[in-house]
C-alpha cells in the first residue's frame, strides 16, 4: 500500500522513482506518518492539501497572495526527475500534510547547491514535519551529489528560519531585497547528527508515553475478552474513561457500551482489541478517524506473517502506533496514571520496566515478577511483528524517572546498530538486563540471507555485553538482578562481606563468591546459630562502615517455628539507608513476607538461594565496572566507501542472487577500506610457477585455492619457503599427489587445485578475522588464532560495529591465547596496534555495507613489525537493509 492512496489502490512508480526513499516516520509528538517521493499521480492530493493550507502559510511560502495552484503549478510540483529536482511528501491516511522540495541550482552538476522549500498544513505545524522533511531531503541530496542548501525566507517567517537554525548545520544568513537568504552545507557533522538523534529520542519516548497515559480507552472484541480487560482496567485503578465495544453484542457492566468503534461518542486515545484478521483494516481506519494514537491487538486469533505486516503498514499509514498481533498488552503503575490494558492482574508498583514480544512470554514474565516480589513501573508486550519495538521502549525508559532498571526478553532486534547505540547510552544511566534468545529461537523467527546460518550464541552475548547489557539465559535470573539494581546502589568494587549464622552455609557461599569472580578478602562473619535480629543488623552496619567492603550479603537460617521474619525486618531498616548494596538470603519454612506498598529504592533484595543472590550480585558488579570504563571513540579512518559500494552494486547487477567474490574482486573491495591483501598469482604449469617465483625473488608459497582442496588441517595443500626451481618442482609433485589421493588428479595437471604462487609473509602469529551478517543482529566481527585454538577450543572473541578503540583493544586482550600476542612465555609477540587497526577497518566495511553476508580474512600473519592478509573470502547477498540511516525512520 502507498500512503496517500486507498489501502487497496496500487500506484505505478514513474521512471526513476527512488522507492528506497520511502519511510515510515515518527513526528515530534509521537504520531506516525508516511514519507515518500512525490508522484505525478499525486496531483489531486496536492490540490486538496493546498486548499487546506491557510492564506498566511501560502503567503510565507510564495512571498505573495497565492490562493490556488494552476495546472502548470501542479504539473511542475508533482513531475520531478528525482535527480536535479526532488520533492518529498508526508502523508497521514489518504491526505498529504506536508511537502518539501529542492531544485539543483547548477543543473547536471556533480556537486554544488540546491534551493530548498517547504509547506506544511497549518493543523500539523509544530509536529516536527519540516524538520523531518529537511533530514530526508538532505540525505537524498547527498546521494545526488548536492553539498549545500540555499533557502529564501521572509523575515517574519520565524518558524521556518528556526528549522534551519536548529538543524545542527553551520548556517550562513544574509538579506537580499528584504528576503532572508539562508545557506548551509548539508554534510553530516557531530552537531547535526546529535540533533537528529535527540529529536529521534524525544519523538520515540513521546510515542510510548502516549501509549501508557491515555485518557479514553476503548476495549473491543468478543464479549468475554472485553469483560476481562475492562475488569483489569477498573481494578488497576485507571482514572480515565473506559468504553466497551463487544462484537457479539455482550453488554459490559460498569462502562459505556457502543455497537462499533465508529459509534463511540467523541474521540479516544487507545484501542485494546481482540479481533480476527478480517477485521484488521476496519479497526485501524475507524481508530484513526476517532483520533486514536495507539492500537493493541491482543493474542487470541491466528495471524499470518502477511497479516502482521498489513497491520503495521496500515497503522503507520494512518498515524496509529500498533502493538500486536499476539500482544499481551501494556501496563503503567505510575501513581495517578495507573493503567492495566492486559488480561493480567495489576502487578506491584516498582522501579522495573519490563518488555517482551509474544503474549506467552509476557504471561511467564509477569508470573515471575509476582513470585519474586519485584515491582514494575511499566510493562509492554508488543507481539512478534510489531510497530513498537524495544528501541522505542528504551527511549521512553531513559527519561522515565519511575524506571530504575530495564528488563527485556527479546526474540528479534529490528535495527541492530540503533539497538546498540541506544543501549550503550541507556546502560550508563540505568541497568539493562536482557534475556537473550538462543540460536534455535532466532532461526524460527528469521530467514537466512545468502545461504548463511546465524552467528553463534556466544557472539550474541558479546553484542549485549559490549553495550553494557547484562545477559541472562534464565528469566528468573533477570529478576534476581532487578531486585538488586532497582532497590540498592551499585557496588564500588568486587569485595564482598558475608554475614551468616551457619558455618556450613558460609563455606558454600564463600566458594560461590570466589567462583563468580568476586572477592571475599576476610573470613565470613559467622554469628551464633540463634543470633538475634539486632546481631545481624549490627554486623551489617559494621560491614557497611568498613572501607574495605563494597557489598554485603546477609544469609540467615532458622529451621524452627519462629523462622527469620524478624531478621528480615531488621535488615530492611539497614538497607533503607545503605550507601553500598545489601543483599539478604533467608532460609526457613515460612511463606515469604508479603510486601506492603510500592517497591522503592532502599528496599532489601531478598533471596531464598544464596547461589542466585551471589550470581546476580556478580552481574551487577561487572556492570558497575563497565560504567566506570571510558567508552572510547570510533577512529576516523581514510576509507573509500563509494568505491566499495560501486563494486558491490556491480556484482549484484550481474548476479542478483549474490555470490562469492573472486580473489581480485575481494582484493579490490578490501583495498577501498585500506586493507591490503598480499597478491597471489594463478599458475597453470610448473614453468609458469617458476617464472612467477623468479619475478618475486623466490621465498614463495605454492598453494591450492580450490574449495575442495584448500583449508585442510594438515596443510598438505600449502608449500612454504620455496627458494629455487627444484623445490618448486617437488612442491608441484606433492600437490599433484594430494589431488590423486582426493580423486581429483588427471593428466599430471593441477587445474583442479587452482594453484597460486604468493610471496612469503614475515614469520608471525596466524590470526583469523571475520565478519558475519546475522539476520537478527546485523554484522558481528570475530577474532581468533588460526587453527586448533579457535576451531576446536572456541577461543574466539566477538564484537559488533561500530567498534571504538576500547572495543578493538578488548577483542585482542580477551583472547585466552592473548599472552602469545604480547610476547609472554618466550613468544616473540606482535604489533597489536596493527591488529586493532585491521579490526576497525573490517568493522566499518561490514557496518556500512549490509550486502556483505560474510568476510573472512584467513590467514592474517601478524609479526612484531608487520601484518599481512594472505587469504580473503567475501560473500555478497542481496538486501535492502540500511544501517541506522542519518534521516530518522521507523
QUIKA-V799186 format. One record per residue. N is the residue number from 1. RES is the residue in one letter. PSI is psi as a letter, one per 40 degrees, with the letter a starting at -180 (NA if undefined). BURIAL is I if it has 16 or more other ideal C-beta (glycine too) atoms within 10 Angstrom, else O. Layout:
n: {N,N}
res: {RES,RES}
psi: {PSI,PSI}
burial: {BURIAL,BURIAL}
//
This chain:
n: {1,2,3,4,5,6,7,8,9,10,11,12,13,14,15,16,17,18,19,20,21,22,23,24,25,26,27,28,29,30,31,32,33,34,35,36,37,38,39,40,41,42,43,44,45,46,47,48,49,50,51,52,53,54,55,56,57,58,59,60,61,62,63,64,65,66,67,68,69,70,71,72,73,74,75,76,77,78,79,80,81,82,83,84,85,86,87,88,89,90,91,92,93,94,95,96,97,98,99,100,101,102,103,104,105,106,107,108,109,110,111,112,113,114,115,116,117,118,119,120,121,122,123,124,125,126,127,128,129,130,131,132,133,134,135,136,137,138,139,140,141,142,143,144,145,146,147,148,149,150,151,152,153,154,155,156,157,158,159,160,161,162,163,164,165,166,167,168,169,170,171,172,173,174,175,176,177,178,179,180,181,182,183,184,185,186,187,188,189,190,191,192,193,194,195,196,197,198,199,200,201,202,203,204,205,206,207,208,209,210,211,212,213,214,215,216,217,218,219,220,221,222,223,224,225,226,227,228,229,230,231,232,233,234,235,236,237,238,239,240,241,242,243,244,245,246,247,248,249,250,251,252,253,254,255,256,257,258,259,260,261,262,263,264,265,266,267,268,269,270,271,272,273,274,275,276,277,278,279,280,281,282,283,284,285,286,287,288,289,290,291,292,293,294,295,296,297,298,299,300,301,302,303,304,305,306,307,308,309,310,311,312,313,314,315,316,317,318,319,320,321,322,323,324,325,326,327,328,329,330,331,332,333,334,335,336,337,338,339,340,341,342,343,344,345,346,347,348,349,350,351,352,353,354,355,356,357,358,359,360,361,362,363,364,365,366,367,368,369,370,371,372,373,374,375,376,377,378,379,380,381,382,383,384,385,386,387,388,389,390,391,392,393,394,395,396,397,398,399,400,401,402,403,404,405,406,407,408,409,410,411,412,413,414,415,416,417,418,419,420,421,422,423,424,425,426,427,428,429,430,431,432,433,434,435,436,437,438,439,440,441,442,443,444,445,446,447,448,449,450,451,452,453,454,455,456,457,458,459,460,461,462,463,464,465,466,467,468,469,470,471,472,473,474,475,476,477,478,479,480,481,482,483,484,485,486,487,488,489,490,491,492,493,494,495,496,497,498,499,500,501,502,503,504,505,506,507,508,509,510,511,512,513,514,515,516,517,518,519,520,521,522,523,524,525,526,527,528,529,530,531,532,533,534,535,536,537,538,539,540,541,542,543,544,545,546,547,548,549,550,551,552,553,554,555,556,557,558,559,560,561,562,563,564,565,566,567,568,569,570,571,572,573,574,575,576,577,578,579,580,581,582,583,584,585,586,587,588,589,590,591,592,593,594,595,596,597,598,599,600,601,602,603,604,605,606,607,608,609,610,611,612,613,614,615,616,617,618,619,620,621,622,623,624,625,626,627,628,629,630,631,632,633,634,635,636,637,638,639,640,641,642,643,644,645,646,647,648,649,650,651,652,653,654,655,656,657,658,659,660,661,662,663,664,665,666,667,668,669,670,671,672,673,674,675,676,677,678,679,680,681,682,683,684,685,686,687,688,689,690,691,692,693,694,695,696,697,698,699,700,701,702,703,704,705,706,707,708,709,710,711,712,713,714,715,716,717,718,719,720,721,722,723,724,725,726,727,728,729,730,731,732,733,734,735,736,737,738,739,740,741,742,743,744,745,746,747,748,749,750,751,752,753,754,755,756,757,758,759,760,761,762,763,764,765,766,767,768,769,770,771,772,773,774,775,776,777,778,779,780,781,782,783,784,785,786,787,788,789,790,791,792,793,794,795,796,797,798,799,800,801,802,803,804,805,806,807,808,809,810,811,812,813,814,815,816,817,818,819,820,821,822,823,824,825,826,827,828,829,830,831,832,833,834,835,836,837,838,839,840,841,842,843,844,845,846,847,848,849,850,851,852,853,854,855,856,857,858,859,860,861,862,863,864,865,866,867,868,869,870,871,872,873,874,875,876,877,878,879,880,881,882,883,884,885,886,887,888,889,890}
res: {X,X,X,X,X,X,X,X,X,X,X,X,X,X,X,X,X,X,X,X,X,X,X,X,X,X,X,X,X,X,X,X,X,X,X,X,X,X,X,X,X,X,X,X,X,X,X,X,X,X,X,X,X,X,X,X,X,X,X,X,X,X,X,X,X,X,X,X,X,X,X,X,X,X,X,X,X,X,X,X,X,X,X,X,X,X,X,X,X,X,X,X,X,X,X,X,X,X,X,X,X,X,X,X,X,X,X,X,X,X,X,X,X,X,X,X,X,X,X,X,X,X,X,X,X,X,X,X,X,X,X,X,X,X,X,X,X,X,X,X,X,X,X,X,X,X,X,X,X,X,X,X,X,X,X,X,X,X,X,X,X,X,X,X,X,X,X,X,X,X,X,X,X,X,X,X,X,X,X,X,X,X,X,X,X,X,X,X,X,X,X,X,X,X,X,X,X,X,X,X,X,X,X,X,X,X,X,X,X,X,X,X,X,X,X,X,X,X,X,X,X,X,X,X,X,X,X,X,X,X,X,X,X,X,X,X,X,X,X,X,X,X,X,X,X,X,X,X,X,X,X,X,X,X,X,X,X,X,X,X,X,X,X,X,X,X,X,X,X,X,X,X,X,X,X,X,X,X,X,X,X,X,X,X,X,X,X,X,X,X,X,X,X,X,X,X,X,X,X,X,X,X,X,X,X,X,X,X,X,X,X,X,X,X,X,X,X,X,X,X,X,X,X,X,X,X,X,X,X,X,X,X,X,X,X,X,X,X,X,X,X,X,X,X,X,X,X,X,X,X,X,X,X,X,X,X,X,X,X,X,X,X,X,X,X,X,X,X,X,X,X,X,X,X,X,X,X,X,X,X,X,X,X,X,X,X,X,X,X,X,X,X,X,X,X,X,X,X,X,X,X,X,X,X,X,X,X,X,X,X,X,X,X,X,X,X,X,X,X,X,X,X,X,X,X,X,X,X,X,X,X,X,X,X,X,X,X,X,X,X,X,X,X,X,X,X,X,X,X,X,X,X,X,X,X,X,X,X,X,X,X,X,X,X,X,X,X,X,X,X,X,X,X,X,X,X,X,X,X,X,X,X,X,X,X,X,X,X,X,X,X,X,X,X,X,X,X,X,X,X,X,X,X,X,X,X,X,X,X,X,X,X,X,X,X,X,X,X,X,X,X,X,X,X,X,X,X,X,X,X,X,X,X,X,X,X,X,X,X,X,X,X,X,X,X,X,X,X,X,X,X,X,X,X,X,X,X,X,X,X,X,X,X,X,X,X,X,X,X,X,X,X,X,X,X,X,X,X,X,X,X,X,X,X,X,X,X,X,X,X,X,X,X,X,X,X,X,X,X,X,X,X,X,X,X,X,X,X,X,X,X,X,X,X,X,X,X,X,X,X,X,X,X,X,X,X,X,X,X,X,X,X,X,X,X,X,X,X,X,X,X,X,X,X,X,X,X,X,X,X,X,X,X,X,X,X,X,X,X,X,X,X,X,X,X,X,X,X,X,X,X,X,X,X,X,X,X,X,X,X,X,X,X,X,X,X,X,X,X,X,X,X,X,X,X,X,X,X,X,X,X,X,X,X,X,X,X,X,X,X,X,X,X,X,X,X,X,X,X,X,X,X,X,X,X,X,X,X,X,X,X,X,X,X,X,X,X,X,X,X,X,X,X,X,X,X,X,X,X,X,X,X,X,X,X,X,X,X,X,X,X,X,X,X,X,X,X,X,X,X,X,X,X,X,X,X,X,X,X,X,X,X,X,X,X,X,X,X,X,X,X,X,X,X,X,X,X,X,X,X,X,X,X,X,X,X,X,X,X,X,X,X,X,X,X,X,X,X,X,X,X,X,X,X,X,X,X,X,X,X,X,X,X,X,X,X,X,X,X,X,X,X,X,X,X,X,X,X,X,X,X,X,X,X,X,X,X,X,X,X,X,X,X,X,X,X,X,X,X,X,X,X,X,X,X,X,X,X,X,X,X,X,X,X,X,X,X,X,X,X}
psi: {h,h,i,e,i,i,d,e,h,h,h,h,h,i,h,e,h,g,d,e,e,i,i,h,i,h,i,d,e,e,i,i,i,h,h,i,i,i,i,d,e,e,d,d,d,d,d,d,d,d,d,e,h,i,d,d,d,d,d,d,d,e,f,i,h,g,d,i,h,i,d,d,d,d,d,d,d,e,h,i,e,e,c,e,h,h,h,i,i,h,i,h,b,f,i,h,e,i,i,i,i,i,h,h,d,g,h,e,i,d,a,a,i,i,h,i,i,i,h,h,h,d,e,e,i,e,e,e,d,d,d,d,d,d,d,d,d,d,d,d,d,d,d,e,e,h,e,i,i,h,i,h,h,i,d,e,g,d,d,d,d,d,d,d,d,e,e,e,i,h,h,h,i,i,h,h,f,e,h,h,h,h,h,i,i,e,h,h,i,d,d,d,d,d,d,d,d,d,d,d,d,d,d,d,d,d,d,d,d,d,d,e,f,i,d,h,h,h,h,h,a,i,d,d,d,d,d,d,d,d,d,d,d,d,d,e,f,h,e,a,h,h,i,h,g,h,e,e,e,h,h,h,i,e,i,h,i,i,d,i,d,d,e,h,h,a,i,i,d,h,h,h,i,g,i,i,d,e,e,d,d,d,d,d,d,d,d,d,d,e,e,h,e,i,h,h,h,i,i,d,i,h,h,i,d,d,d,d,d,d,d,d,d,d,d,d,d,e,f,h,h,i,h,a,i,f,i,d,a,i,i,h,e,h,h,e,f,h,h,g,f,i,e,i,i,h,i,i,h,a,e,h,h,h,h,i,c,i,d,d,d,d,d,d,d,d,d,d,d,d,d,e,f,h,i,i,d,i,h,h,h,e,i,d,g,i,d,h,i,d,d,d,d,d,d,d,d,d,e,h,e,e,h,e,i,h,h,h,h,h,d,i,h,d,g,d,d,d,d,d,d,d,d,d,d,d,d,e,d,i,h,h,h,h,h,h,i,i,d,d,d,d,d,d,e,i,i,h,i,e,e,i,a,i,i,i,d,d,d,d,d,d,d,d,d,d,e,e,h,h,h,i,e,h,d,d,d,d,d,d,d,d,d,d,d,e,d,i,i,i,i,e,a,e,h,h,h,h,h,i,f,h,d,d,d,d,d,d,d,d,d,d,d,d,d,e,e,i,h,g,e,i,i,i,g,h,i,i,d,f,i,i,d,d,d,d,d,d,d,d,d,d,d,d,e,h,e,e,h,d,i,h,h,h,h,h,h,h,e,a,d,e,a,e,d,d,d,d,d,d,d,d,d,d,d,d,e,i,e,i,h,h,h,h,h,h,h,a,e,i,i,i,h,h,h,h,a,i,g,i,i,e,i,h,h,h,i,e,h,d,d,d,d,d,d,d,d,d,d,d,d,d,d,d,d,d,d,d,i,h,e,a,i,h,i,h,i,h,i,g,d,d,d,d,d,d,d,d,d,d,d,d,d,d,g,d,e,i,i,h,i,i,d,d,d,d,d,d,d,d,d,d,f,f,g,h,h,h,i,i,h,i,i,e,i,d,d,d,d,d,d,d,d,d,d,e,f,a,g,i,h,h,i,i,e,h,d,e,d,i,e,h,d,e,f,e,e,h,h,i,f,h,e,i,d,d,d,d,d,d,d,d,d,d,d,d,d,d,d,d,d,e,f,e,i,h,f,e,i,e,d,d,e,g,i,i,h,i,i,h,i,i,i,a,h,h,i,h,h,i,h,h,h,h,d,d,e,a,h,h,h,i,h,i,i,h,a,d,d,d,d,d,e,f,g,h,i,i,i,i,i,h,h,i,d,d,d,d,d,d,d,d,e,e,h,d,e,d,d,d,d,e,f,i,f,e,i,d,i,i,g,d,d,d,d,d,d,d,d,d,d,d,d,d,d,d,d,e,g,e,e,g,d,i,h,h,h,h,i,h,h,h,a,e,e,i,h,h,h,d,i,h,h,h,h,h,i,i,i,e,i,i,h,g,i,d,h,h,i,NA}
burial: {I,I,I,I,I,O,I,O,O,O,O,O,O,I,O,O,I,O,O,O,I,I,I,I,I,I,I,I,O,I,I,I,I,I,I,I,I,I,I,O,I,I,I,O,I,I,I,O,I,I,O,O,I,O,O,O,I,I,I,I,I,O,O,O,O,O,O,O,I,O,O,O,O,I,O,O,I,I,O,I,O,I,O,I,I,I,I,I,I,I,I,I,I,I,O,I,I,I,I,I,I,I,O,I,O,O,O,O,O,O,O,O,I,I,O,I,I,I,I,I,I,O,O,I,O,O,I,I,I,I,I,I,I,I,I,I,I,I,I,I,I,O,O,I,O,I,O,I,I,I,I,O,I,I,O,O,I,O,O,I,I,O,I,I,O,O,I,I,I,O,I,O,O,O,O,O,O,O,O,I,O,I,I,I,I,I,O,O,O,O,O,I,O,O,I,I,I,O,I,I,I,I,I,I,I,I,I,I,I,I,I,I,O,I,O,I,I,I,I,I,I,I,O,O,I,I,I,I,I,I,I,I,I,O,O,I,O,I,O,I,I,I,I,I,I,I,I,O,O,I,O,I,O,O,I,O,I,O,O,O,I,O,O,I,O,O,O,I,I,I,I,I,I,I,I,O,I,O,I,I,O,O,I,I,I,I,I,I,O,I,O,I,I,I,I,I,I,I,I,I,I,O,I,O,O,O,I,I,O,I,I,I,I,I,I,I,I,I,I,I,I,I,I,I,I,I,I,I,I,I,I,I,I,I,O,O,I,I,I,I,I,I,I,I,O,I,I,I,I,I,I,I,I,I,I,I,I,I,I,O,I,I,I,O,I,I,O,I,I,O,O,I,I,I,I,I,I,I,I,I,I,I,I,I,I,I,I,I,I,I,I,I,I,I,I,I,I,I,O,I,O,I,I,I,I,I,I,I,I,I,I,I,I,O,I,I,I,I,I,I,I,I,I,I,I,I,I,O,O,I,I,I,I,I,I,I,I,O,I,O,O,I,O,O,O,O,O,O,I,I,O,O,O,I,I,I,I,O,I,I,I,I,I,I,I,I,I,I,I,I,I,I,O,O,I,I,I,I,I,I,I,I,I,I,I,I,I,I,I,I,I,I,O,I,I,I,I,I,I,I,I,I,O,O,I,I,O,O,I,I,O,I,I,O,O,I,O,I,O,I,O,O,O,I,I,I,I,O,O,O,I,O,I,O,I,I,I,I,I,I,I,O,I,I,O,O,O,O,I,I,I,I,I,I,I,I,I,I,O,O,O,O,I,I,I,O,I,I,O,I,I,I,O,I,I,O,O,I,O,I,I,I,I,I,I,I,I,I,O,O,O,O,O,O,O,O,O,O,I,O,O,O,I,I,I,I,I,O,O,I,O,I,I,I,I,I,I,I,I,I,I,I,I,I,O,I,O,O,O,O,O,O,O,I,O,O,O,O,I,O,O,O,O,I,O,O,I,I,O,O,I,I,O,O,O,O,O,I,I,I,I,O,I,O,I,I,I,O,I,I,O,I,I,I,I,O,I,I,O,I,I,O,I,O,O,I,O,O,I,I,O,I,I,O,O,O,O,I,O,I,I,I,I,I,I,I,O,O,I,I,O,O,O,O,O,O,I,I,I,O,O,I,O,O,I,O,I,I,O,O,I,I,O,O,I,I,O,I,I,O,O,I,O,I,I,O,O,O,O,I,O,I,I,I,I,I,I,I,I,I,I,O,O,I,I,O,I,I,I,I,I,I,I,I,I,I,I,I,I,I,I,I,I,I,I,I,O,O,I,I,O,O,O,O,I,I,I,I,I,I,I,I,I,I,I,O,I,I,I,I,I,I,O,O,I,O,O,I,O,I,I,O,O,O,O,O,O,O,I,I,I,I,O,I,I,I,I,I,I,I,I,I,I,I,I,I,I,I,I,I,I,I,I,I,I,I,I,I,I,I,I,I,I,O,O,O,I,I,I,I,I,I,I,I,I,I,I,I,I,O,O,O,I,I,I,I,I,I,I,I}
//
